[in-house]
Amino acid sequence: MSSPAPTPLSPAQVVSQLFVSSRPISWINTAYPFAAAYLLVAREVDLIFVIGTVFFLIPYNLAMYGINDVFDYESDMRNPRKGGAHGAVLDRRMHTITLVSAAVVSLPFVVFLLISGSLESGIVLVLSMFFVVFYSAPPLRLKERPFADSLTSSIHFFSPAVFGLVIAGATWTWQLFALLGSFALWGIASHAFGAVQDVIADREAGISSIATAQGARWTVWFALSCYSAAGVLMLFTMWPGPLAAIAALPYLATLWPYRSITDETADTATRGWDRFLWLNQVAGFVVTLLLIWWWFLTA
């Protein structure tokens, strides 16, 4: 006797799961870098600024995290922390809906930004979306390639800033490269520390990561090193950029208690990760004040 057909999801259920899957607490982490970079170069709020900010706020995150939740379903089912800010365990009925929704919602924005920009900005945007998709999706599935996983995750967050700078016509200086290098190292450190808490769940699911390959303790020390290097690089940026180096200190303080963590106790790092999510808001506030200061100094 065949099993009954699954009950269709209501529109409200679909929207709710898409919303959770897009990680709303992290929307600002991709929209802000684009908006700040573009505004500080273009010095005006125009249609590219508005469309780009909206794109990197919601569609970009739905694509990035939604695709991840679809292809990480098996490991997420074994991971007790999944749900809410840490990501959705998507109903199987949502998998196709999520992939289609991410594509349909993102495409108009991507087309507009490609048409509105230069060849160089188009290349940056295409590469950014390439890493969004193939971080989680086969056949590349970069998130299962140790070290490439942390680098690709970092690209997710600093590439919107690079795109904003390129499409706005920024003049590239060594100070700007130092700023982006710092941002990249912050992203690498953040991903690496985030992977620590999933060591057990990922190993049970047969998923490789920087943390499963190198071990929890080594990965925490790697993240500490990257956060430290990010702070040092900020010392070489244009004033008042060096003051942003202080923003690395709370991250270092958050990771320091986990410096002796073991693979068996790796799930305790979730408490540190929860604090990390809110540290981003504090760091963003500090950076915003410094950007406003730089705006007036260069007006």
LINSUL-V290021 format. One record per helix or strand of 3 or more residues. SS is the DSSP state (~ for helix, > for strand). FROM is the first residue (numbers start at 1). TO is the last residue. If there is no record, write none. Layout:
ss: [SS	SS]
from: [FROM	FROM]
to: [TO	TO]
This chain:
ss: [~	~	~	~	~	~	~	~	~	~	~	~	~	~	~	~]
from: [11	24	28	47	73	84	92	119	142	148	174	199	210	216	241	266]
to: [21	26	42	71	77	86	116	134	144	168	196	204	214	234	256	297]
